Amino acid sequence: MALQQKDRRNHTINKLKRKTLIRLRLLSVTTFLSIFLIGTFTSPSPMKEIEEGVKNEVANEQKRTLESTLTNSKRDDGKVVYLTFDDGPTSATDDILEILQKHHAKATFFMLSPHMKERPNAVKQMVEEGHGVGLHGVTHDVNHFYHSKQKVLGEMKEAQKVLESITGIRSVLIRTPYGSVPYLTKPFRKALNAQGYELWDWNIDSRDWDLTDGKYVENLIYQIQSLEGNGATPVVLLHDQSKTAKYLPKLLSYLTKQGVQMKKLDASVEPVQFKCYDRCHYLNT
């Protein structure tokens, strides 16, 4: 009898324990939900904070990946990159040429007529060292250059004449100011083609014109890796300027370690050209 009473007592105690445990769990869940709901309504933008965190993590991971690839061992898989420099020659050209020579790299320079007149020796050196030379016009002024078909042809002919007088080379490689879209309309393109000019745009913009502290190098490396993953050959837009020259060794060292050949543009290469689709239009229209 005493044993039966003890069993009933134990059963009652265990039952109370289970009920208490259930109440505690319910209280915990209720507390969590209350805190979550209060946080949701009082927090200014929890999803924005999450998105910012993800963005920061992705940016950090990208930086780590780039830093890692900079130290990779040299590969030799026949890859090619075409480096192109606009707006020269300038006071930075000598440095750029020296850096290119040190890394056994070739490039193509799209030059402005007045700058060629100011620095003819730099233009001659480009040719002597095996680089490509092309035309970038005269004014680099959107309103002037794209004003009419005659202006477009006139600037390229002037630049061609100056280049030929300095080097003896009659180059037909051209790049229009700020790229061919949107102001190089179909009639303009047709007129240039009729004169035998070969238009070149680019498929990678280094953004060396606005990125500071050499950040253009990391931007370039990331884009080159992405483009190569799609099987395309990079044609890189750079500018003949001091801040580009300052960090150029870092870029060329990376490309050299990766076994990438840096070549000049020539007639054997299919031109990279922006497509108009419905975007091209006359200036001020």
C-alpha positions as a printed NumPy array, in Angstrom:
array([[  0.   ,   0.   ,   0.   ],
       [  2.783,   2.393,   0.93 ],
       [  4.526,   1.51 ,  -2.337],
       [  1.399,   2.379,  -4.339],
       [  1.088,   5.766,  -2.597],
       [  4.743,   6.482,  -3.337],
       [  4.232,   5.649,  -7.042],
       [  1.196,   7.951,  -7.237],
       [  3.183,  10.711,  -5.563],
       [  6.055,  10.294,  -8.04 ],
       [  3.607,  10.259, -10.952],
       [  2.004,  13.503,  -9.717],
       [  5.401,  15.166,  -9.293],
       [  6.533,  14.126, -12.789],
       [  3.277,  15.418, -14.233],
       [  3.777,  18.791, -12.549],
       [  7.356,  18.927, -13.837],
       [  6.176,  18.327, -17.417],
       [  3.513,  21.04 , -17.121],
       [  6.066,  23.461, -15.689],
       [  8.535,  22.675, -18.492],
       [  5.836,  23.236, -21.115],
       [  4.911,  26.586, -19.526],
       [  8.557,  27.638, -19.504],
       [  8.951,  26.731, -23.18 ],
       [  5.803,  28.64 , -24.099],
       [  7.064,  31.623, -22.134],
       [ 10.415,  31.463, -23.975],
       [  8.713,  31.345, -27.361],
       [  6.409,  34.224, -26.415],
       [  9.337,  36.295, -25.189],
       [ 11.322,  35.652, -28.397],
       [  8.365,  36.604, -30.582],
       [  7.768,  39.761, -28.583],
       [ 11.395,  40.827, -28.884],
       [ 11.383,  40.041, -32.625],
       [  8.167,  41.995, -33.256],
       [  9.326,  44.963, -31.189],
       [ 12.656,  44.944, -33.027],
       [ 10.888,  44.749, -36.367],
       [  8.71 ,  47.767, -35.707],
       [ 11.338,  49.855, -33.927],
       [ 14.352,  49.053, -36.114],
       [ 14.725,  51.598, -38.958],
       [ 15.483,  49.013, -41.649],
       [ 16.615,  45.512, -40.583],
       [ 16.668,  44.228, -44.177],
       [ 18.838,  47.149, -45.223],
       [ 21.314,  46.281, -42.464],
       [ 21.397,  42.679, -43.664],
       [ 21.916,  43.736, -47.269],
       [ 24.721,  46.065, -46.232],
       [ 26.351,  43.26 , -44.3  ],
       [ 26.16 ,  40.925, -47.286],
       [ 27.549,  43.594, -49.606],
       [ 30.441,  44.246, -47.246],
       [ 31.207,  40.555, -46.983],
       [ 31.118,  40.118, -50.761],
       [ 33.413,  43.12 , -51.178],
       [ 35.818,  41.725, -48.588],
       [ 35.784,  38.303, -50.24 ],
       [ 36.45 ,  39.881, -53.638],
       [ 39.379,  41.793, -52.157],
       [ 40.777,  38.624, -50.585],
       [ 40.432,  36.783, -53.889],
       [ 42.233,  39.534, -55.78 ],
       [ 45.047,  39.653, -53.225],
       [ 45.413,  35.902, -53.514],
       [ 45.561,  35.873, -57.3  ],
       [ 48.252,  38.555, -57.291],
       [ 50.617,  36.033, -55.705],
       [ 49.733,  33.06 , -57.905],
       [ 52.483,  31.297, -59.794],
       [ 53.051,  32.108, -63.451],
       [ 50.897,  30.266, -65.998],
       [ 51.452,  29.817, -69.688],
       [ 48.13 ,  29.108, -71.39 ],
       [ 48.324,  31.43 , -74.402],
       [ 46.052,  34.139, -73.02 ],
       [ 46.191,  37.63 , -74.528],
       [ 45.212,  41.081, -73.262],
       [ 45.196,  44.235, -75.385],
       [ 46.076,  47.32 , -73.347],
       [ 45.124,  50.637, -74.947],
       [ 46.016,  54.148, -73.774],
       [ 43.968,  57.212, -74.756],
       [ 44.653,  60.962, -74.851],
       [ 48.442,  60.952, -75.163],
       [ 51.186,  61.526, -75.481],
       [ 51.557,  63.331, -72.159],
       [ 54.172,  63.904, -69.489],
       [ 53.403,  60.366, -68.248],
       [ 54.174,  58.649, -71.571],
       [ 57.878,  58.151, -70.898],
       [ 57.106,  56.366, -67.627],
       [ 54.443,  54.207, -69.261],
       [ 56.798,  53.195, -72.071],
       [ 59.541,  52.333, -69.583],
       [ 57.171,  50.175, -67.521],
       [ 55.885,  48.39 , -70.621],
       [ 59.428,  47.67 , -71.776],
       [ 60.437,  46.331, -68.366],
       [ 57.557,  43.83 , -68.481],
       [ 58.06 ,  42.952, -72.174],
       [ 54.555,  44.232, -72.856],
       [ 53.101,  45.862, -75.947],
       [ 50.2  ,  48.288, -76.051],
       [ 48.301,  50.556, -78.426],
       [ 48.162,  54.335, -78.053],
       [ 45.206,  56.327, -79.417],
       [ 46.612,  59.849, -79.644],
       [ 45.415,  63.406, -80.086],
       [ 46.917,  65.558, -82.828],
       [ 48.029,  68.519, -80.628],
       [ 49.689,  66.17 , -78.137],
       [ 51.6  ,  64.384, -80.887],
       [ 52.918,  67.734, -82.089],
       [ 54.054,  68.592, -78.557],
       [ 55.841,  65.284, -77.971],
       [ 56.97 ,  63.839, -81.317],
       [ 59.865,  61.955, -79.709],
       [ 57.484,  59.992, -77.518],
       [ 55.455,  59.048, -80.6  ],
       [ 58.608,  57.894, -82.383],
       [ 59.623,  55.85 , -79.349],
       [ 56.27 ,  54.049, -79.351],
       [ 56.849,  52.888, -82.903],
       [ 60.507,  52.019, -82.322],
       [ 59.591,  49.824, -79.363],
       [ 56.897,  47.971, -81.282],
       [ 53.718,  49.468, -79.901],
       [ 50.563,  50.149, -81.888],
       [ 49.65 ,  53.723, -82.764],
       [ 46.167,  54.991, -83.51 ],
       [ 44.124,  58.161, -83.852],
       [ 41.927,  59.853, -81.247],
       [ 41.128,  63.036, -83.132],
       [ 42.072,  66.634, -82.374],
       [ 39.841,  68.412, -79.847],
       [ 38.417,  65.635, -77.649],
       [ 35.405,  67.926, -77.441],
       [ 32.045,  66.165, -77.753],
       [ 30.218,  69.214, -79.105],
       [ 32.85 ,  69.836, -81.735],
       [ 33.82 ,  66.297, -82.748],
       [ 30.282,  64.906, -83.117],
       [ 28.843,  68.07 , -84.636],
       [ 28.769,  66.63 , -88.149],
       [ 30.151,  63.935, -90.42 ],
       [ 32.623,  66.451, -91.78 ],
       [ 33.954,  67.216, -88.282],
       [ 34.417,  63.517, -87.484],
       [ 36.31 ,  62.858, -90.709],
       [ 38.238,  66.123, -90.482],
       [ 39.612,  65.408, -86.999],
       [ 40.682,  61.876, -87.879],
       [ 42.35 ,  63.009, -91.096],
       [ 44.227,  65.734, -89.219],
       [ 45.471,  63.274, -86.6  ],
       [ 46.412,  60.783, -89.305],
       [ 48.408,  63.449, -91.146],
       [ 50.328,  64.47 , -88.006],
       [ 51.114,  60.87 , -87.048],
       [ 52.342,  60.088, -90.548],
       [ 54.556,  63.2  , -90.625],
       [ 56.245,  62.084, -87.38 ],
       [ 56.563,  58.337, -87.925],
       [ 55.905,  57.672, -91.601],
       [ 53.053,  55.376, -90.543],
       [ 49.583,  55.922, -91.97 ],
       [ 47.487,  54.354, -89.263],
       [ 43.801,  53.584, -89.786],
       [ 43.151,  52.54 , -86.173],
       [ 40.78 ,  55.035, -84.552],
       [ 38.939,  55.553, -81.3  ],
       [ 36.399,  58.342, -81.015],
       [ 36.219,  60.525, -77.872],
       [ 34.381,  58.794, -74.997],
       [ 33.594,  55.807, -77.212],
       [ 31.323,  55.465, -80.2  ],
       [ 27.973,  55.305, -78.371],
       [ 25.746,  57.294, -78.41 ],
       [ 26.923,  60.057, -80.766],
       [ 28.666,  58.143, -83.545],
       [ 25.585,  57.548, -85.663],
       [ 25.312,  55.084, -88.526],
       [ 26.01 ,  57.735, -91.21 ],
       [ 29.169,  58.741, -89.302],
       [ 30.272,  55.117, -89.079],
       [ 29.588,  54.571, -92.759],
       [ 31.668,  57.629, -93.686],
       [ 34.592,  56.401, -91.56 ],
       [ 34.394,  52.927, -93.055],
       [ 34.401,  54.404, -96.553],
       [ 37.716,  56.117, -95.746],
       [ 39.22 ,  52.838, -94.556],
       [ 39.281,  53.647, -90.839],
       [ 38.997,  50.819, -88.316],
       [ 36.951,  51.798, -85.271],
       [ 37.955,  50.473, -81.856],
       [ 36.021,  50.701, -78.615],
       [ 36.761,  48.428, -75.614],
       [ 35.194,  45.661, -73.547],
       [ 36.868,  46.58 , -70.241],
       [ 36.887,  50.09 , -68.789],
       [ 39.617,  50.327, -66.157],
       [ 37.994,  53.469, -64.745],
       [ 41.479,  54.814, -64.145],
       [ 39.937,  58.208, -64.919],
       [ 37.953,  58.264, -61.652],
       [ 39.253,  55.543, -59.311],
       [ 41.936,  56.74 , -56.907],
       [ 44.867,  55.135, -55.092],
       [ 45.384,  52.481, -57.747],
       [ 41.966,  50.923, -57.22 ],
       [ 41.649,  50.703, -60.988],
       [ 44.079,  47.768, -60.894],
       [ 41.804,  45.629, -58.725],
       [ 38.832,  46.678, -60.835],
       [ 40.702,  45.631, -63.966],
       [ 41.844,  42.288, -62.609],
       [ 38.3  ,  41.402, -61.568],
       [ 36.916,  42.319, -64.994],
       [ 39.673,  40.461, -66.846],
       [ 38.98 ,  37.315, -64.844],
       [ 35.247,  37.594, -65.555],
       [ 35.756,  38.212, -69.265],
       [ 38.232,  35.363, -69.652],
       [ 35.716,  33.091, -67.955],
       [ 33.359,  33.855, -70.839],
       [ 36.046,  33.085, -73.421],
       [ 36.451,  36.699, -74.617],
       [ 39.743,  38.527, -75.186],
       [ 40.074,  41.683, -73.061],
       [ 40.558,  45.033, -74.796],
       [ 41.297,  47.418, -71.95 ],
       [ 40.67 ,  51.167, -71.832],
       [ 43.418,  53.05 , -69.974],
       [ 44.573,  56.644, -70.117],
       [ 47.969,  58.18 , -70.699],
       [ 48.229,  59.92 , -67.325],
       [ 50.41 ,  59.971, -64.226],
       [ 48.031,  58.216, -61.826],
       [ 47.674,  55.343, -64.289],
       [ 51.436,  55.06 , -64.718],
       [ 51.999,  55.043, -60.957],
       [ 50.156,  51.755, -60.439],
       [ 50.749,  50.196, -63.852],
       [ 53.636,  47.968, -62.596],
       [ 51.21 ,  46.201, -60.24 ],
       [ 48.86 ,  45.39 , -63.114],
       [ 51.617,  44.235, -65.462],
       [ 53.233,  42.105, -62.748],
       [ 49.931,  40.325, -62.207],
       [ 49.395,  39.726, -65.93 ],
       [ 52.972,  38.49 , -66.351],
       [ 52.625,  36.02 , -63.46 ],
       [ 49.434,  34.727, -65.05 ],
       [ 51.279,  34.033, -68.299],
       [ 49.216,  36.615, -70.175],
       [ 50.673,  38.087, -73.362],
       [ 50.193,  41.824, -73.725],
       [ 49.987,  42.615, -77.424],
       [ 49.262,  45.58 , -79.664],
       [ 46.177,  45.812, -81.854],
       [ 46.67 ,  45.086, -85.535],
       [ 44.736,  44.079, -88.64 ],
       [ 44.602,  40.435, -87.557],
       [ 42.393,  41.276, -84.564],
       [ 38.624,  41.623, -84.871],
       [ 37.683,  45.153, -83.702],
       [ 35.644,  45.579, -80.539],
       [ 32.86 ,  48.031, -81.294],
       [ 29.9  ,  49.203, -79.253],
       [ 26.589,  48.328, -80.872],
       [ 24.135,  51.138, -81.483],
       [ 20.885,  49.209, -81.289],
       [ 18.485,  52.096, -80.573],
       [ 20.93 ,  54.154, -78.535],
       [ 22.826,  56.135, -81.178],
       [ 21.556,  59.598, -82.042],
       [ 22.787,  62.927, -83.286],
       [ 24.188,  65.409, -80.822],
       [ 21.509,  67.531, -79.086],
       [ 18.662,  65.357, -80.354]])
